Amino acid sequence: MGGHSPCASCKLLRRRCAKDCIFAPYFPSDDPHKFAIVHKVFGASNISKMLQELPVHQRADAVSSLVYEASARVRDPVYGCVGAISFLQNQVSQLQMQLAVAQAEILCIQMQQDSSVMQLPRMMDAPDDDKSSSSSFLLPNNLAHFLSFSPASSGNVTQDHSLRRETILGHDVVS
C-alpha cells in the first residue's frame, strides 16, 4: 500500500489498492457512497473497462457522468436520467407557454392603452383654431412615432400580419 489509504472501490471490493489503481483518483476513500452506487448499477469490471478506454483527461468527466446516471437509475429504475430530462423539458415547455400567454396579455393591454390615448384627442372639445396643436400635444413622443411608423421604412421588420393590433383588439381597423 505504501502509506496511502485504499480508495473507496478497493475498500468496497476488499482488495489491495495498488499505486496504479485506476479507481483511486476518482473514488477517494472519504466518499465510499460514490463508488458503491456506481458499482451497484454498472459493476466494477465495466467501470474499469470504460475508464481504461478513455484518455486520462476525460476520465473525471466520465466518472461524474457515471455517478449522475447511477444516482438517477437508483431513484428511477425504469427511466434513469432520461426521466429527469423529460420532466425538465416538459417544465420548460410549460413555462414557455406561460411566458407567451403573459406576453400576449401585455401586448393586449398596451394596445388598449394605445387605442384609448388615440381616442382621447377626438373626444376632447378643443377650440377649432387649436385642434391640431392639442391633439399632437396629448400624444406622447413615442406614441406619435408609433403612429407615423410604416413597415416599408424599416428593413428588419417582417411582414407577418397574424398579430396585427386590429385582430388582437377584436375589431376591424383599416390600415
N, C-alpha and C positions, 0 to 999 in steps of 0.2 A: 504494500500500500504506500509506503514511502512518505508517511507523515500527513497525508491528506485524508479527509473522511470520505467514505464511499458516497457516490452520487445516489440520488433517490431511486433510480432504476436498479442499481446493484443491491441497494438495501432491500427493495421490494422483492427482487428475484433471488435474494440471499446468495449472492456470488461475490467473488473478489473483484474489486474495482481496479482495473489496470490503469496505468498512466495514460494510455491512448484510448480510453473508453469513449466511444462515440456519443454516449448519452451524457457524460459528465458536464460538458459546457452548457447544456440546455436544460438539464434536470438536476438542479443543485439539491443537496441533502436537506436544506432547510425548507423545501417545498415538496414534500412527498406526494401530496394530493395531485399535483400537476401530472406526474408520471403515472400515477395509479389510474386516473381517469382515461388517459390516452392508451394505456396498456389494456384496460378493460374493453375499450371499443376496437382498437386496431391490432393489439398484440405486439409484444416486444420484438419479435422477429420481423414483422412487417415494418415497424417503425425504423428498425436498424437498416433494413434494405432501402427504404425511402431516403434516409439520411445519407447513406453511402453513395447513392446515385446522384446526389445533388452536389454542386460546388459548395465549398465551405462558407462562402459569403451569403449563400441563400438558405442555409440550414436554420438559422434563428427564425427567419420568417416562416419557414415550413413548420417548425415546431409550434410557433404561435398559432398558425392555421390549424394544425392538428389538435391543439388544446381547445381551440374555439369549436371546431367541428365535434370533437368528442363531448364537450360540455353540452352542446346543443343536442347531440344524439341521446345523451342521458336524459335530458329534460323532455325531449320529444323523440321517442324511438322510431317513429314512422317517418317523419319528415326531416328531422335534424335541423340544420341551419337553413335549409330551403323553406321550412315553415316560418322561420323568423323573417326571412327575406320577403316572402309572400305577404306576411302580415304588415311589414313596413311599406311595401309597395301599395297595398290596399289603403293604408293610412295616408300615404302621400296623395293618392288619387282622390280620396275623400276631402282632404284639405285643399287640394287644387280646385275641386268643385265648390267648396265653401268660399274660397277666395274669388272665384269667378262670379258667384252669386253676389257677394259683397261689392265687387267692383261694378256689377250691373246696377245694383241699388244706388251706389254712389253716383253713377252716371245719370240715372233717372232723376235723382234729387238735384243734381247740377243742372240738368236740362229743364226741370220745373222751375228752378230759381232763375235761369236764363230767360225762360219764356215770361215769367212774371215781371222781370226787370224790363223786358222789351215792351210789355203791355202797359207798364206804368206811365210812360210819356203820353200814350194815346188816351189814357184815362184822365189825365190832368187837364184842367181847363186853363191854359195859359193865354195871355193876350195874343192876338193874331200876329202882331209885329215881332213877338218874342218867341214864337213856337219853335222855330228851327234851332235857336240857341238853347232853349230849355230842354229839348229832347237830347241834344248832344251833351248837355251838362249832366243829365241824370244817368247817362250810361258810363260805367267805369271804363277806364282806358283799355283794359284787357278785353272787355266785352265788345267795345267798339271795334277793336282789332279783330275779334272773332266774327263779328257781323260782316266785316269787309273782306274776310278770308275767302279765297277761291281756290279749289283744289288744283286748278290748272297752273296757279302761280307757284306751287310747291312741288318740287321734283320728287320728294321722298314720301309722298302721301299715296297710299294705294287707293284704288277706285272701288273699294268694297262698300256697297251701299246697303248691306244687310243690317247694319246698326245705325241707320240714319236717325236723327232726332225725331223726325215726324213719325217714324214707325215705333219708336220707343215710347213716345208720349201717347200714342194711340189715336192720333188724329192726322188727317192728311193736310200737308202744307205743300204748296207748290214751290219748288226751289229752282 
